[in-house]
Amino acid sequence: MTSKVQLLGLIQGWKFQEKKGSAFYNLFQHLSSTGIMTDIVDFEIPNLVRKAYFLKNIALSKELWKVKDQLDVGRYELASKHAQSAVEAIDSEYNSVIQIGSNYSVEGAQYIKNNDIPIFSFHDNNFSSYAKSLPQGLAPKDFLDRAFRFEQRVYDSLTRVFTMSKTLRKSFIEDFGLPEEKVVYAGFGSSFEVKDLSNKNYNSKNILFVASHSFKEKGGDDLIRAFRCLRKVYPNLTLTMVGKDWNIDEPGVSCIGFLDKRNPKDFKVYQNCFERASVFVLPSYNEAFGEVFIEAMSYGVPCIGTRCGVMPEIIEDNHAGYVIDRGDVTRLTQLISDLLASEDELKRLGFLGAKAVATEYQWSRVIQRVSSEIADFV
């Protein structure tokens, strides 16, 4: 039974999460629709203060600057104070809390301490998974150690840790030493319905790439290099790049800017991109979860990713496509060429991916796992 659960949701930057229709936004929406989430608390570090922290971490390379800003424990501690203040200002009744992420802690909030409120968290990533994606020696060891210790303290204070992937669950257990029973695979739900694939055209010779930031890190440069080679074999091959106007002037390449999935017109354009695609390619160097792969699978589009993070779990374990080593443009080119040459293989992979979405990647399954676990502690 979950009717006794009165869950308070805690998130940093709710408006941003809503704008991009993130997994965290969808999780809270579905928990609210079931009636067990009584309120959502949004908090932010003031913009000027946030900018000051960003400038404080300035470094010679943009890459190091980004990492130092991402893992700034001083900012985590400040975020914790703002989160605790936001929770203490809430009048709603609640008997449990679920927070998004681990770069803040609310265990010190007075009401939570006084009433021994259980705190849960939901994750698409953690420090260890993120750190493994960084170039060797990029950030000082003591800097990384501080970030690790902060997250460790947060996890130790939590009642349960929910993960979006089985790969991440394994990381929490092995890298942070959390007991197996404390880390629960919750999963992820597609925002798209699985489509009828009987009329799907797998011979469109269109590659789809979706990324709203970090073009190089998402493997955009690698894909462009592969595409130039592929056009020599397939002169009519096209590449659709969605998420930002990347200002790429290449024959056959079409760049579509940011599409707001809450806007019906934008959402229709976004859907059409998947409907037209023969194959979805995101040869990313770092992918926390990669929900866009699930979106592609919903439309029966075979996927190509890289052998890092959760991509092997989503793509290979579901027989929805293939993964390659990061930066292997030769293998990427050959793999795309092989798939484009076999409509039967594209169809096989597409149908298996859609089947995985229909049976596993549904919000109803996620909410059932989360709500039943929380109910055991209230």
N, C-alpha and C positions, 0 to 999 in steps of 0.2 A: 504493500500500500504506500502511495506517495502523497495522499491528501493532507497529511500532517506537515508536510514540508512547506516552510515559508522562507523562500530563498531570496537573498539579496545579491544582485549582480554588481560587480565592481569592475570598471574598465577605464582605461586612460585614453582620452581622445575619441569619445563615442561618435561625434559628428563625422570624423574622418573615417571611422570604421563603417558608418552608415553609408557614406558617399561611395566607398569602393565596394560595398556589399560583401564585406569580408566574412569569413567563416565565423568569427567571433560575434559579429552583428547577427548573423543568422542563428547562431546558437541561442543568444539571448532572446531573439524574437520567438523562436520555437518554445523555449522554456516559459516565456511569458504567456504564450497562447495556451499552454497546458494548465495555467493557473497556479503553478508552484512558485514562479518567480514574482514576488510581490512588488519589487522596485528595482530600478537600475541606478546606480550611482556613477556619475561621470566626474572625473577630476582632471585638472591640467596644471602643469607648472606654468606660471605667468610667462607670456611670450618673451618679454625683455630678459627675464632671468634665464629662460631656455637659450636665448641667443648668447647670453654671457657665458654659459657653460660650453656652448659650441665653440666660441672664440677662444676660451681658455685652453681647449685641447688642440689648438693649431699645431700642425706638424709640417715637416718639409714635403712629405708626399700626401696627396689627397687620400690615398688608400689608408695610410696610418692615421690621418686626421679622422676619417670616418670611423675606424675601429676604436680609437680613443674616446670619441664621442659616444659611440654605441655602448661601451663598457665602463662608463664613468660611474664609479661607485658613489661618489659625492652626489651626483644627480639622482641615483637610486634612493639614497637616504632622504634627499629633499622630496622626492616623489612619495616616499613612505609617509612623511609628515602631512603632505597635502591629501593623500588617500585617507589617512586616519581622521583628519579634520572633516573630510567630506562624509565619511561614515558616521561620525559622531553627530553631524548636523541632520541626519535623517530621522524623521518621526515615525516612519513605517515600522510595523512589527515584523521581526524576522527571527528565525532560529538557526540559520545557516548562511554562509557566505560563499560565493564562488567568484574568484578573481581571474582575470585574464593576464597571463604572464607572470614573471617572477622578478621584475626589476623594481619591486616595491613590496613592502610588508605592512599588514594592518593588525598584526597580533597585539600591538600596543594600544589599540583603541579601547577606551574605558569600558564601553558596553560589552564588547566582545570578551574582554578579560573577566569582567564581573559575572557574566552569564555563561562562561565557558562555551562560547559559540564555536562550532566546528567550522574550519575554513578549508575550502577546496580550491583547486586551481585547474585551468585548462590551457593546453599548450600545443603549439605547432612546432616549437623549437626549444632548445635550452643552450646554456653557455657552451657545454662540451661539443655539441653538434656544430655550433657556430664556429668555435675555435678551430675545429678540425678542418674547416674550409679555408682558413687563412693561410697565406704563404708562410713557410717556415721562417721564423726569426723576425717577422714583421713587427710584432709588438713585444715590449719588454716582458720578461717572465713574471716579475713582481706585479706588474700591472694586470696581467691575466690572472694571476693567483688571487688578487684582491676581488676581482669579479667572480671568480669561482667560489670563494669563501662566502661572499654575500648570498649568492644563489643557494649554496648549501644550507645556510641558516634559514632561508625562506622555506626550502623544501622540508627541513627538519621540523618546522613549526606547523606544517599543514597536516590535515587529517587524511586527505587523499589527493593524488595528483592524476588528472585525466590527460590522456594524450590523444592526438589526432591520428597517430600512426603506431604500428607495432614496432617499427624501427626506433622511434623515439622512446617508446616504453623501455626497450632494451637498454638504451643509453642511460636513462634515469637509474636503472638498476645497476648497471655495470660501472658507469662513470661517477655516479654520486653515492653509490652504495645503499640505495633505498631498498627496503624490504619489498619483495615481489608483490605482496598483498596490498602495499600502499600505492602502487602505480597501476592504474586501470586504463586499458585501451578503450577509448570511447568512440573513436572513428570520426568520420566526416560525412556530411550529407550534401549531395549535389543540389544546386539551385535550379537545375534544368530537369525536365521530365525526359526519360529515355524515349528516343524517337523511333518511329516505325522505319526500319532500314530497307524495306523491300524495294523502294525506288531510289535508294541512295546511289549517286553517280560517283564511282570510285576512279573514273577515268578523266577527271577534270584537269589533271596535271596542275593542281594548285597546292602550294605549300603554305601553311598558316603558322605564324609566329606571334605570340602575345606577350608583351612586357610593357609595363608602364614606367620603368626606371632601370638604371644600371645596364645599359645596352651591352656593354662588353662582358659584364659578369653573367648576364643571361645567355651568353653565347651568340649574340647577334653578329659580331664580326666573323665568327667561325661559319655561321650559316651563310652570310653574304659570300664568303670565299667559296664555299661549296656550291652555292647557287650559280656563280659565274661559270664554274666548270660544268655543271649540269645543263646549262643553257646550250652548250655546244652539242650535247646529245639530244636534248629536248628543246628545240627552238621556241616552242609555244608554252614552255613552262612559266608559271607565274608564282610570285611570292607576295603574300599579303601580310603586312606587319601592323599589328594592332596595339594600341595602348598609349602611343605618343607619336607625334610627328617627328620622325627621326631625321628628316631632311636628307634622305638617301635618293640620289638621282642615278638610278640603274635601270636599264631596259628590263621590263617585266616585273619590277618591284613597285608595289603600291603601299604607301604608308597611310594608315588611318589613325587619327589622334585619339585622345582619351574618350571612351564611351561610358556614359553613366548608365548602369544597368537599371536604375530606378526610372529612367526616362524611357517611355515606350518606344519612341523613335530610335534612340540609341540602342536599346535592347534588341530591336528588330534587326538593326545593322549587325550587331554582335552575333546574333543567331545565324544570320545569313553567311557570315564568315565561316562558321563551322559547317554549315550545310554545303558550301561550295568546295570545301577543302578535301583533298585526297589524303593528306597526311599532316599531322601536327608535329612541329619540330621546335623544341626548346632545349638546346644543348648547354644548359646552365652550369655554371661553376659552383653555385651554392643555391640550394632550394630548400627552404624550411619545410614546406609541405608540397606545394605545387598543385593547388586545387584546380588550376586551369587544365591540368591533364584529365581530371575527373570530368570537367566540362566537355572537353574534346571527346572523351569516351562516351558521354551521354548522347552524342551525335554520331556515334559509330566511327569516329575518326581515329585511325591508328596513330600511335605516339612514338616519338623518338626523344629520349632524354639522355642523361649521363649517369655513369656509375658512381653516384654520390648521394648522400642524404637519403631521402625517402623514395627517390625516383625508381630504383629497382623494385621496391615493394609495390608501388602503384602500377608500374608498367609491366615489368616482367612477371611478377607473381600472379597478375591477372591475365597474362598472355595477351596484353593489349598492344604490344609493340616491342621495341628493343632499346637497350641502353648501350652507350659507348663510353670510352674513357674521355675525360674532359680534355678539350683541345685537339682531339684526333680528327682533323678536318678530312684527311684521306678516307678514314673509315666512315665518317659522316656522309661524305659524297657518294661512296660506293653503296652504302645502305639505302640512302634515299633513291638512288638509281635502281637498285634491285627491287624496291617496293613499287616504284612507279611502273616497272616493267611487268608486274604481276598483279592484275586486278583481283584475281582469286585470293592472293595473300592479303591484300588490303582489306578485302571483304571479310576474310576469316578473322583477322585481328580486330576489325571494327565491331563485328558481332560479339566477339568474346569480351571486348571492353565494355560494350553496352550492357551485356549480361551481368558483369561485375558491378556496374553502377546500380542496376535494378535490384540486385540481391544483397549488396553490402553497403554501398555509399548512399544511405537514406537517412534523413534527419530523424525519422521515427525510431530508428535503431539507436542513434546517438542519444536521444532524449531518454529512451528507456534505460539504457546503461547508466547514464548520469543520475537520473532521478531515483532509480532503485538503490544505487549505492549510497546516495545522500540520505535516503529514508532510513537506512540502518543506523544513522548517527543522531537522529533528532527524535 
